Amino acid sequence: MATELVCLHRPISLTHKLFRNPLPKVIQATPLTLKLRCSVSTENVSFTETETEARRSANYEPNSWDYDYLLSSDTDESIEVYKDKAKKLEAEVRREINNEKAEFLTLLELIDNVQRLGLGYRFESDIRRALDRFVSSGGFDGVTKTSLHATALGFRLLRQHGFEVSQDLCNAFLQEAKWLYNKSTPTFDDYFGNAWKSSSGPLQLVFAYFAVVQNIKKEEIENLQKYHDIISRPSHIFRLCNDLASASAEIARGETANSVSCYMRTKGISEELATESVMNLIDETWKKMNKEKLGGSLFAKPFVETAINLARQSHCTYHNGDAHTSPDELTRKRVLSVITEPILPFER
């Protein structure tokens, strides 16, 4: 039940004594009316007593980190001890990152662990130097023959730190890692369709194009993206020469993906005959490449020479064994003769 009280006040003007202070003349000159309405309502409300529920308890154990204990650990002496320990640990980690004799997979896992702990910012320059060393020494090519984990980890860390890593190259490495992990020997066609890309020849030549060509043309760029013969054929020779030099050692280690071992499986022939067949493939590729050079190429001459030099370099590097991963004294002398002890011009 509700009772309502309504009061209608007579019209008043704003000049009425509703305000303590006089209004400005502008307002006083404009009389307005104001209606007041008052309303009161009452309702019957019933109240019932409710039982107060006891607060639930999780039965937590008493806190062992009491106030006195926390204060006792925060002393100047203890802080200095922790600082000294942190410095020693940081120096030890920095020494491991800069260890040039460390296995590349071990190095990559260390860098990954440091970053996951949120401490990468303390070793930025060290990590950068380590990854530079990893790339320049061909470490990426090496870890891809270890496992899928090593391939994926190397690819991710290099991309995170701004290194240009070809996606096609990484996919080729991943495929080789799968063959290794599954201990399967692919057919020669399956292997070689992937292996000439994993040789890194295409990547090197694409970078070389922009370094040696002055007038870059759209048609040339499109053909680079399609792996034109001037890209693929030197890379074929690069891969085949590499495989010939490392085949015996890789077969002895149980590695299954190599031009020689895949040719042996596909044709059902001996290692000696497979090696001879691979050498014939190299000769046939040279004939095709020389024919294109003599017949004219859509690419600029400096780049054509650079591409052919990649094939020549492959013979030089792998002629007496794998001088890339296992350099011998002859390789060392060649490097020194080019860089530190060049042949002086003849003086008259």
FIMIDO-641411 format. One record per residue (C-alpha): residue in three letters; residue number from 0; z, x, y. Coordinates in pm, whole numbers, always signed. Example, Ala and Ser with C-alpha at 12.3 -4.5 7.8 and 13.67 -1.06 7.14 Angstrom:
! FIMIDO-641411
midren,gutor,zz,xx,yy
ALA,0,+780,+1230,-450
SER,1,+714,+1367,-106
END
This chain:
! FIMIDO-641411
midren,gutor,zz,xx,yy
MET,0,+0,+0,+0
ALA,1,-97,+146,+336
THR,2,+3,+51,+685
GLU,3,-220,+144,+979
LEU,4,-114,+154,+1339
VAL,5,-394,+155,+1593
CYS,6,-342,+214,+1965
LEU,7,-629,+168,+2204
HIS,8,-545,+313,+2542
ARG,9,-704,+177,+2851
PRO,10,-996,+381,+2983
ILE,11,-885,+671,+3196
SER,12,-1070,+930,+3395
LEU,13,-1041,+1303,+3367
THR,14,-876,+1298,+3707
HIS,15,-577,+1134,+3543
LYS,16,-267,+1347,+3517
LEU,17,-344,+1468,+3167
PHE,18,-368,+1825,+3287
ARG,19,-100,+2027,+3448
ASN,20,-337,+2207,+3685
PRO,21,-599,+2036,+3897
LEU,22,-952,+2040,+3757
PRO,23,-1237,+2206,+3939
LYS,24,-1410,+1990,+4194
VAL,25,-1729,+1982,+3989
ILE,26,-1546,+1811,+3703
GLN,27,-1344,+1590,+3934
ALA,28,-1664,+1457,+4083
THR,29,-1780,+1325,+3744
PRO,30,-1544,+1056,+3617
LEU,31,-1538,+1020,+3238
THR,32,-1354,+780,+3011
LEU,33,-1150,+878,+2709
LYS,34,-1047,+644,+2423
LEU,35,-747,+727,+2208
ARG,36,-698,+601,+1852
CYS,37,-383,+665,+1652
SER,38,-366,+601,+1279
VAL,39,-72,+627,+1041
SER,40,-98,+584,+665
THR,41,+169,+581,+396
GLU,42,+122,+580,+21
ASN,43,+358,+549,-271
VAL,44,+376,+888,-442
SER,45,+558,+935,-772
PHE,46,+703,+1269,-876
THR,47,+779,+1365,-1233
GLU,48,+973,+1665,-1346
THR,49,+778,+1915,-1554
GLU,50,+933,+2167,-1779
THR,51,+903,+2523,-1656
GLU,52,+718,+2733,-1918
ALA,53,+848,+3079,-1994
ARG,54,+617,+3360,-1876
ARG,55,+420,+3515,-2159
SER,56,+497,+3875,-2242
ALA,57,+256,+4128,-2396
ASN,58,+551,+4334,-2522
TYR,59,+423,+4652,-2360
GLU,60,+611,+4969,-2436
PRO,61,+810,+5125,-2151
ASN,62,+605,+5357,-1930
SER,63,+658,+5718,-2037
TRP,64,+523,+5846,-1705
ASP,65,+831,+5779,-1503
TYR,66,+862,+5860,-1136
ASP,67,+1071,+6174,-1183
TYR,68,+823,+6318,-1434
LEU,69,+529,+6265,-1200
LEU,70,+713,+6432,-916
SER,71,+816,+6728,-1131
SER,72,+452,+6807,-1222
ASP,73,+338,+6810,-860
THR,74,+473,+7145,-751
ASP,75,+303,+7427,-566
GLU,76,+350,+7655,-864
SER,77,+188,+7416,-1114
ILE,78,-104,+7347,-879
GLU,79,-180,+7718,-855
VAL,80,-171,+7748,-1234
TYR,81,-425,+7468,-1269
LYS,82,-646,+7619,-999
ASP,83,-649,+7957,-1175
LYS,84,-731,+7792,-1506
ALA,85,-1013,+7591,-1346
LYS,86,-1162,+7907,-1193
LYS,87,-1159,+8085,-1528
LEU,88,-1323,+7792,-1705
GLU,89,-1585,+7760,-1432
ALA,90,-1666,+8131,-1456
GLU,91,-1696,+8102,-1834
VAL,92,-1937,+7807,-1809
ARG,93,-2143,+7985,-1544
ARG,94,-2164,+8292,-1767
GLU,95,-2289,+8082,-2060
ILE,96,-2552,+7906,-1847
ASN,97,-2683,+8241,-1724
ASN,98,-2680,+8400,-2069
GLU,99,-3043,+8503,-2124
LYS,100,-2981,+8561,-2495
ALA,101,-2855,+8208,-2562
GLU,102,-3055,+7977,-2785
PHE,103,-3254,+7734,-2573
LEU,104,-3123,+7425,-2752
THR,105,-2765,+7547,-2705
LEU,106,-2838,+7604,-2336
LEU,107,-2988,+7257,-2291
GLU,108,-2693,+7090,-2462
LEU,109,-2450,+7285,-2243
ILE,110,-2631,+7177,-1926
ASP,111,-2635,+6817,-2048
ASN,112,-2260,+6822,-2124
VAL,113,-2177,+6970,-1783
GLN,114,-2378,+6699,-1610
ARG,115,-2222,+6421,-1817
LEU,116,-1878,+6544,-1712
GLY,117,-1984,+6503,-1350
LEU,118,-1963,+6877,-1283
GLY,119,-2333,+6952,-1240
TYR,120,-2293,+6986,-863
ARG,121,-2080,+7300,-915
PHE,122,-2356,+7474,-1112
GLU,123,-2675,+7355,-939
SER,124,-2822,+7700,-869
ASP,125,-2725,+7829,-1215
ILE,126,-2885,+7530,-1389
ARG,127,-3200,+7569,-1184
ARG,128,-3232,+7938,-1275
ALA,129,-3170,+7861,-1641
LEU,130,-3440,+7592,-1649
ASP,131,-3682,+7821,-1464
ARG,132,-3620,+8080,-1734
PHE,133,-3660,+7813,-2000
VAL,134,-4002,+7708,-1870
SER,135,-4143,+8052,-1784
SER,136,-4059,+8197,-2125
GLY,137,-4219,+7911,-2319
GLY,138,-3888,+7768,-2429
PHE,139,-4011,+7409,-2414
ASP,140,-4281,+7488,-2668
GLY,141,-4018,+7645,-2892
VAL,142,-3758,+7366,-2888
THR,143,-4020,+7103,-2970
LYS,144,-4050,+7263,-3311
THR,145,-3677,+7221,-3367
SER,146,-3612,+6846,-3359
LEU,147,-3679,+6519,-3180
HIS,148,-3343,+6559,-3009
ALA,149,-3441,+6896,-2864
THR,150,-3778,+6767,-2743
ALA,151,-3636,+6458,-2573
LEU,152,-3346,+6652,-2420
GLY,153,-3571,+6923,-2280
PHE,154,-3813,+6669,-2135
ARG,155,-3534,+6467,-1970
LEU,156,-3355,+6765,-1814
LEU,157,-3676,+6915,-1678
ARG,158,-3779,+6586,-1521
GLN,159,-3429,+6532,-1377
HIS,160,-3445,+6868,-1200
GLY,161,-3790,+6817,-1051
PHE,162,-4004,+7009,-1299
GLU,163,-4354,+6874,-1352
VAL,164,-4383,+6790,-1721
SER,165,-4699,+6622,-1844
GLN,166,-4631,+6297,-2028
ASP,167,-4928,+6361,-2258
LEU,168,-4789,+6705,-2335
CYS,169,-4446,+6562,-2411
ASN,170,-4595,+6295,-2639
ALA,171,-4786,+6565,-2824
PHE,172,-4466,+6764,-2869
LEU,173,-4285,+6454,-2993
GLN,174,-4552,+6392,-3254
GLU,175,-4521,+6747,-3383
ALA,176,-4144,+6710,-3394
LYS,177,-4182,+6393,-3603
TRP,178,-4400,+6575,-3854
LEU,179,-4144,+6852,-3874
TYR,180,-3852,+6611,-3909
ASN,181,-4023,+6409,-4182
LYS,182,-4153,+6726,-4351
SER,183,-4499,+6574,-4366
THR,184,-4833,+6753,-4345
PRO,185,-5090,+6549,-4151
THR,186,-5463,+6565,-4210
PHE,187,-5646,+6829,-4012
ASP,188,-5810,+6570,-3784
ASP,189,-5478,+6400,-3706
TYR,190,-5311,+6732,-3643
PHE,191,-5580,+6888,-3430
GLY,192,-5635,+6572,-3223
ASN,193,-5277,+6621,-3108
ALA,194,-5235,+6999,-3128
TRP,195,-5492,+7107,-2870
LYS,196,-5296,+6906,-2612
SER,197,-4960,+7050,-2718
SER,198,-5105,+7399,-2668
SER,199,-5048,+7331,-2294
GLY,200,-5407,+7438,-2227
PRO,201,-5502,+7112,-2050
LEU,202,-5195,+7131,-1828
GLN,203,-5268,+7491,-1729
LEU,204,-5631,+7416,-1647
VAL,205,-5552,+7109,-1436
PHE,206,-5316,+7316,-1223
ALA,207,-5574,+7596,-1209
TYR,208,-5839,+7355,-1082
PHE,209,-5644,+7279,-765
ALA,210,-5569,+7648,-718
VAL,211,-5925,+7784,-735
VAL,212,-6149,+7498,-617
GLN,213,-6205,+7473,-243
ASN,214,-6402,+7147,-220
ILE,215,-6234,+6897,-451
LYS,216,-6465,+6615,-562
LYS,217,-6380,+6269,-690
GLU,218,-6619,+6303,-984
GLU,219,-6448,+6622,-1096
ILE,220,-6102,+6464,-1074
GLU,221,-6216,+6171,-1288
ASN,222,-6352,+6409,-1552
LEU,223,-6029,+6608,-1552
GLN,224,-5841,+6289,-1633
LYS,225,-6080,+6222,-1922
TYR,226,-6029,+6574,-2064
HIS,227,-6382,+6695,-2001
ASP,228,-6524,+6957,-2241
ILE,229,-6441,+7230,-1990
ILE,230,-6076,+7130,-2045
SER,231,-6075,+7050,-2416
ARG,232,-6284,+7335,-2561
PRO,233,-6087,+7628,-2415
SER,234,-5773,+7443,-2527
HIS,235,-5919,+7413,-2879
ILE,236,-5965,+7790,-2893
PHE,237,-5618,+7841,-2746
ARG,238,-5460,+7632,-3023
LEU,239,-5669,+7771,-3309
CYS,240,-5600,+8134,-3210
ASN,241,-5231,+8056,-3184
ASP,242,-5226,+7891,-3526
LEU,243,-5411,+8178,-3692
ALA,244,-5155,+8426,-3561
SER,245,-4851,+8223,-3663
ALA,246,-4974,+8043,-3977
SER,247,-4828,+8275,-4241
ALA,248,-4486,+8287,-4075
GLU,249,-4478,+7910,-4020
ILE,250,-4581,+7836,-4378
ALA,251,-4308,+8073,-4500
ARG,252,-4053,+7887,-4283
GLY,253,-4160,+7557,-4434
GLU,254,-4328,+7421,-4120
THR,255,-4600,+7176,-4213
ALA,256,-4808,+7119,-3898
ASN,257,-5050,+7406,-3844
SER,258,-5429,+7427,-3840
VAL,259,-5433,+7642,-4153
SER,260,-5181,+7441,-4357
CYS,261,-5340,+7109,-4256
TYR,262,-5686,+7239,-4347
MET,263,-5551,+7354,-4683
ARG,264,-5414,+7006,-4752
THR,265,-5721,+6817,-4628
LYS,266,-5978,+7028,-4814
GLY,267,-5761,+7130,-5108
ILE,268,-5835,+7501,-5060
SER,269,-5639,+7825,-5045
GLU,270,-5480,+7975,-4735
GLU,271,-5745,+8246,-4726
LEU,272,-6034,+7997,-4726
ALA,273,-5857,+7776,-4473
THR,274,-5811,+8075,-4242
GLU,275,-6181,+8156,-4269
SER,276,-6271,+7794,-4188
VAL,277,-6052,+7797,-3877
MET,278,-6219,+8117,-3759
ASN,279,-6558,+7948,-3802
LEU,280,-6436,+7658,-3588
ILE,281,-6349,+7904,-3313
ASP,282,-6700,+8054,-3327
GLU,283,-6862,+7709,-3311
THR,284,-6649,+7614,-3011
TRP,285,-6751,+7932,-2829
LYS,286,-7119,+7850,-2885
LYS,287,-7075,+7503,-2733
MET,288,-6881,+7641,-2439
ASN,289,-7135,+7915,-2364
LYS,290,-7419,+7663,-2386
GLU,291,-7253,+7444,-2126
LYS,292,-7194,+7742,-1899
LEU,293,-7558,+7852,-1914
GLY,294,-7691,+7499,-1880
GLY,295,-7489,+7428,-1569
SER,296,-7163,+7238,-1522
LEU,297,-7060,+6965,-1282
PHE,298,-6752,+7175,-1201
ALA,299,-6745,+7457,-948
LYS,300,-6820,+7803,-1087
PRO,301,-6473,+7950,-1011
PHE,302,-6309,+7682,-1223
VAL,303,-6558,+7723,-1508
GLU,304,-6478,+8096,-1516
THR,305,-6107,+8020,-1513
ALA,306,-6141,+7782,-1808
ILE,307,-6340,+8036,-2009
ASN,308,-6081,+8301,-1925
LEU,309,-5817,+8085,-2093
ALA,310,-6014,+8112,-2418
ARG,311,-6056,+8488,-2370
GLN,312,-5687,+8528,-2299
SER,313,-5609,+8344,-2623
HIS,314,-5794,+8606,-2827
CYS,315,-5617,+8885,-2641
THR,316,-5272,+8732,-2686
TYR,317,-5304,+8643,-3054
HIS,318,-5543,+8909,-3182
ASN,319,-5275,+9130,-3339
GLY,320,-5016,+8861,-3411
ASP,321,-4819,+8616,-3203
ALA,322,-4767,+8821,-2888
HIS,323,-4624,+8519,-2709
THR,324,-4318,+8450,-2925
SER,325,-4296,+8795,-3088
PRO,326,-4428,+9051,-2839
ASP,327,-4472,+9402,-2977
GLU,328,-4511,+9742,-2814
LEU,329,-4884,+9689,-2760
THR,330,-4817,+9368,-2570
ARG,331,-4555,+9539,-2356
LYS,332,-4797,+9817,-2265
ARG,333,-5065,+9565,-2171
VAL,334,-4829,+9379,-1941
LEU,335,-4711,+9701,-1779
SER,336,-5069,+9822,-1730
VAL,337,-5158,+9505,-1542
ILE,338,-4844,+9453,-1334
THR,339,-4650,+9776,-1284
GLU,340,-4892,+10052,-1385
PRO,341,-5239,+9930,-1289
ILE,342,-5542,+10152,-1335
LEU,343,-5607,+10330,-1008
PRO,344,-5958,+10321,-861
PHE,345,-6167,+10634,-905
GLU,346,-6137,+10864,-606
ARG,347,-6436,+11075,-507
END
